[in-house]
Amino acid sequence: MNDWHDAEQHVEKAHEAYEAGRWEEAESELRRALALNPHHAEWLFNLGLTLTAAGRAADAAEAFENSFASGEDPHAAIMAGVSRLRAGQPERSVEWLERAGKLDPTASESFIHRIEAYRQLGQHDQAELMFYMAQQVDAGSAEAHLALADSLLDRKMYEKAVWCLREASRLNPDMPGVQGRLADAYAATGRNERARQLYLKELRVDPGDIETLLRLGRLLVVMNRYVEAGEKFRRVLEIRPDHAEAHFELGDLAQRQGLPDDAAAQFDVVLRLNPEHTRARRRLVRLLQARSRVEDSGLAEALLRKEIAAYRGRPESFSPQDLTELAELLLDAGMSGEAVRVLRELVSRQESSGGDAMSLHLLSVALLRSGEHAAGMEAARTVLRLESRFVPAMHNMAMACVRAGQWRRARYWVRQARRIDSEDAAIRRLSLLLKLHLLVEAGDWLWRAVLRRRPRAST
């Protein structure tokens, strides 16, 4: 009897702490109560809510799952699924949401959250199926329309997404997030002013919405309204001074405004806050390379080697754009061998879609600089098979021929390139080199001819 009374007191204290926003204290009191009665479903559920409020989604999921095991409450299963979703575990989320749907087929929440889970898994057909099933339970669900809109936005089906979002707004005019997503759709289709107005409308409902502030700031950058964009990013930092993405955006903005030192300072802050922020690391390397200061060379090389290590550890996390940017930095740093490895990965990924001329060109450059002349020339030929008028590849072919002493072949490639672009600076320099070589050859031939015709001294 005393244990039960003590447990109830701990639960009461936990409730008071929860209402006051003292999550750690609330968790501590609930765990004390559960130590006395480990299978109390309601207390386990309250623990899940407390951990959710504290931002500990994975721990919250475990608490909700334990609550379900003690009482088989469909709502506990739904909360377990939602928590797994927030913890980045959509597969496990689906399992719990399906369990909730079987226990209570009239609960539209299990279908709505499965739309999001399947979206995260990239299974958009299943997401749409869940939407229609949610409609059968509750045809007036604004949440279902909002969840499907996210799936449509992922697939760049912007007009359908706009319809879903307008319907969600009609069903629930005060629903947060609708105007911001509408703005995303309009921004993606180039209707920037309309998008800007919708972002502002969303911020009037929630002025401290960090994601909306960031998206509006990025849109203002696209619209060349740099002063306003900077204000939005700095507003984010007023709310959360340690927000790495806001510092990154300010660095990008400084770079666009021709302030490289300010940009470098911001990217440095990003890396202090998040040492694994690869975009900031590459941007900082580029700025350090461009400054060409002796004191920067060591830092640039160290950062670049960290980026190489990050790529080797998780190559699949690097997009084609990331790989291209990394390869260019490596080439500029004279690390041609490393660039070859990165570019071969990039070219391999693009083979299924027919290949990309620029990627193959960069590989050709890296191979030639690494001394692999035959492979470099073959890569350049492949570029020209893809794009017969690709002048940089012709330049590479001509340079490779010069190095091999194939001067006549080099002149052929320069003539081909000049027919396409007579103003290309690299081709003009190479053309001058070949003309000088031709003059030297002519002078050498003339001198040898004079020597052959000189009368020999009589003996």
Order of alpha helices (4+ residues) and beta strands (2+ residues): alpha-alpha-alpha-alpha-alpha-alpha-alpha-alpha-alpha-alpha-alpha-alpha-alpha-alpha-alpha-alpha-alpha-alpha-alpha-alpha-alpha-alpha-alpha-alpha-alpha
